[in-house]
């Protein structure tokens, strides 16, 4: 019989909470924390918007479903344009529920890939589609051509949106909090400084939760961000 024991590396964060000094609107403040690696091997890290891979999968499937629904309902243009710039700020779902639905969600991702292949065929057909070439082809035929062109344009936007969603790493970032570098490598027995920035746009309290994915740990580590925006004096 074969047996084994899995161990986590001696890696982690210098702190789990980042509190910024009160900051005036239009100004920027920043705080640093350190990612440490006390092991004898290099590790990778990334600052994520979601607490787990299951939550990322759920967010991706939710975004893909929204694109598909918008396409099927005919509300395409504006909705698909909105989906084409995906940030890592989708609402997280519980990891337990995500695991239960993971097979269904992965099937959805596979179906989306098939639809993207169909979209490629539509693009090829569009390049070969004849345009009206005489005055007699105006009127109804021209209207039909305009409708077909609009449909193909919507399909292309949908395809681009799906590709953007699939390519998005869901790294952390909000309209008020950012981080640099969002991912990187920490060499053996060394540390990497990570800078969080806070830029308020109104006078109120702000908070956010980032998740640090460290190679060598089984779960992502949470980092609570807190900041206070001040109005102009």
N, C-alpha and C positions, 0 to 999 in steps of 0.2 A: 504494500500500500504506500501511496505517496502522500506526504503531509507537508504543509508549509505554513509559514506565519508571515502575514503582511504587516509591515511597520510604516508609520508615517515619518517623513523627514522632519528634522528640527528646523522648521521654517515658520515664519509668522510675521506679524505686524507690530510696530512699536506702540500703537494705540488703536483703539476701536472707535474712538469718537473724535471728531474734528469740530471745534467751536471757533468761529471767526469773530474777530473784533467787530463791533458795530460799524457799519459801512454806509457812507452816504450814497444816495442814488447817483448813478452814472460813474461811480468810482469802483475800484477793484481792490480786493484784499485776498491774501493767500496764506495758506498754512501748509506745512510739510509733515508727512509721516514717512517712516522707513519700512521697507520690506527687507527683512533679514533672512539670511540663509546660513545656518550654522552647520550645514552638512558638507560632505566632501564632493558633491556633484553640483553642476549648474542646474538651475531651475528656471522655468518661465513663469510669468505672472501676467494677469490682465485684470483690469477694473471693469466689472460688468454691471449691467442694469438689472439683471435677473438673478435670483438666488441659486439657480440650478440649471442644468441642461434640460431637464424636463420642463421647467418654466419657460425657457427659451423656445423649446419646441412648441409649447402651447401658444406662445405669443406669435410665432411665425405662422402657425396654422390659422390662428384667429385673423391675422392680417391677410393671408391668402384667401380665406373664406370671405372676408369683406370685399376684396377685389372681385372675386367671382360673383358675389351677390350683386354688386354694383353693375357688373357687366350684364348679368342676366336680367336685371330689372330695367335696363335701358337708361339708367342715370349716369352712365359711363363717364363722359368727358370730365366733368368737374371732380367726381369722386376718385376716378383713377389718377388724375393729376395730383390729387392730394395724397394718394398712396405712394407716389413715385419718389418721395423724399422721406424715407423711413428713418426714424431715430430710435434709439434704444430706450424708449420711455413707455412701452406698452404696459398695461396693468398686469401684474403678476398673478398667476393662478397657483393654488396650492400644489406642492410637489406630489402629494399623494394622489390627488385627482388626475394630475398630468400623467403619472405612471399608469393609472388604470386605463387611460385613453391613448396611450402612446402608440399602440398598434394602429388604431383608427387614424391618428394624426399622421403617422408615417405613410399610411395609404393615401391620405390627402395630398401629401407632398409628392408622392409618386404620380398621382393623377394630375397634379399641376405640371409636372414635367412633360406628361403626355400632351396636355393642352398647349404647352409652349412649342412642342414639335408641330402640332397642327397650325399654330400661329406662323411658324416658319414656312409651312406650305402656303399659307395665305399670302405671305410676303412674296413668295415666288410667283404665285398666280397673279398678284397685283402688277408685277413687272411685265407680265405677258398680256395683260388685259388691254384690248384695243380701245382707243379713245375715239369719240365721234369725229368723223373726218369730213363731213359735208354739211351744207346748210339744211338738207333734209333730215339729218339725224338730230336736229335740235328738238326743243320741246320735251316730250315725254322721255325720250332716250337720254337727253341731257340731265333731266331730273333724276332718272335712275342712276346715271353715272355719279352724280353728286352724292346720292345716298350710299352707293357702294364705296365711294372714296371715303365718306365719313365713317362708315362701318370699319373699313380697313385701318383707318387712322386710330379709331378707338381700340381695335385689336392690338395694334402696335403699342399703344400706351399701356394697355393691360399687360402685354408681354414684358415691357420694360419694368413695370411695377413689380411683377412676379420675380424678375431677375434681381431687382434691388432688394426685395424682401429676402430672397434666398441667400444673397451675398452679405447681408448685414450681420456683423459680428455681435450686435447688441452690446457694444461697449457703453460704459456709463457716460452720461452727459445730459444736463437739463438746460433750460433757458437761464438759470441763475447759478448753477454749479458746473464746473468743468474740472478736468484732471489732465496732468501731463507728467510723464508719458502714460498713456492709457494701457500700455502693455510693454513688456520687455523681458530681459534676462538678468538674473542675479547670479553672479559667479560664486564658486565655493567659498565659504567662510568670509562672506562680505555682505554689504548692504546696498540697497538702491533707494534713493530718495524719490518720493512721489509728491508732486505739488498739486494741491487742491485749490481752486480759485472760486471766489464768491463775488457776483456782480448783481446787486439788487436793482430793480427798476421801480420800486415803490417803497414806502415806509411801512414795513411790517416784518413779522418774523418769518423765516424760511427754514425748511428742513428737507432733507432727502436721505435716501439710503442707498449706498453703493455696496457692491459685493466683490470681494477680491478672490480671484481664482488662482490658487498657488499650486504649482506642480509638486506632488508629494503629500498633499493633504486630501482627505476624502471629501470634505465639504468646503464650500466657499465661506470666507470670513466677512461678516458685515462691518461696515463703517458708517456710523451715523454722522451726518453733516448738519450743522446748525449755524444759522446766520441771522443777523438783524439788520434790516434796511432802515436808514435814517433819511428823513426829508430834508430839503434844502433849508438852511438857516437864513 
